[in-house]
Amino acid sequence: MITGTYIADTIDRAFDGLDIMLGTNKRARLDDGTFKADDKSTPDVNEAWKSGKSPKKKKTKKTK
């Protein structure tokens, strides 16, 4: 595998950009594979998501 090389970094950035353009949000992960938390000191950026923005919440239907 080409992990840790310039080519691997370029491919990862390209796929991250593609995910952002297509609207497929993915959670950011740390090196050990666990989810990354949001930094509350930066209210305009959500570090927990690769795109920097959290996905919109889905509306639920109210049942009568």
C-alpha positions as CSV (number, residue, x, y, z in Angstrom):
1,M,0.0,0.0,0.0
2,I,1.1,3.6,-0.6
3,T,0.1,4.9,2.9
4,G,1.9,8.0,4.1
5,T,3.2,9.1,0.7
6,Y,2.5,12.2,-1.3
7,I,0.4,10.3,-3.7
8,A,-1.8,8.8,-0.9
9,D,-2.3,12.3,0.6
10,T,-3.3,13.7,-2.8
11,I,-5.8,10.9,-3.4
12,D,-7.3,11.4,0.1
13,R,-7.7,15.1,-0.5
14,A,-9.3,14.5,-3.9
15,F,-11.8,12.0,-2.4
16,D,-12.5,14.4,0.5
17,G,-13.3,17.2,-2.0
18,L,-15.5,14.8,-4.0
19,D,-17.4,13.9,-0.9
20,I,-18.0,17.6,-0.1
21,M,-19.2,18.3,-3.6
22,L,-21.6,15.3,-3.7
23,G,-22.9,16.1,-0.2
24,T,-21.9,12.9,1.4
25,N,-20.8,13.9,4.8
26,K,-18.4,11.7,6.7
27,R,-17.3,11.8,10.3
28,A,-13.7,12.8,10.9
29,R,-11.6,10.2,12.6
30,L,-8.4,10.2,14.7
31,D,-5.3,8.1,13.8
32,D,-6.6,5.3,16.1
33,G,-9.9,5.2,14.2
34,T,-12.1,6.8,16.9
35,F,-14.4,9.7,16.0
36,K,-13.0,13.2,16.3
37,A,-14.8,15.6,18.6
38,D,-15.9,19.1,17.7
39,D,-13.9,22.0,19.1
40,K,-16.3,24.3,20.8
41,S,-13.9,27.3,20.6
42,T,-14.5,27.5,16.9
43,P,-18.3,28.0,16.4
44,D,-18.1,28.4,12.6
45,V,-16.3,25.1,11.9
46,N,-17.3,21.7,13.0
47,E,-14.2,19.5,13.3
48,A,-16.2,16.4,13.9
49,W,-17.1,16.3,10.2
50,K,-14.6,16.1,7.2
51,S,-16.5,18.8,5.3
52,G,-16.4,21.2,8.3
53,K,-20.2,21.4,8.5
54,S,-22.6,19.0,10.2
55,P,-25.4,17.5,8.1
56,K,-28.8,19.1,8.3
57,K,-31.2,17.3,10.7
58,K,-34.0,15.4,9.1
59,K,-37.6,16.5,9.8
60,T,-39.7,14.0,11.5
61,K,-43.4,13.4,10.7
62,K,-45.8,14.0,13.5
63,T,-48.3,11.2,13.9
64,K,-51.8,11.9,15.1
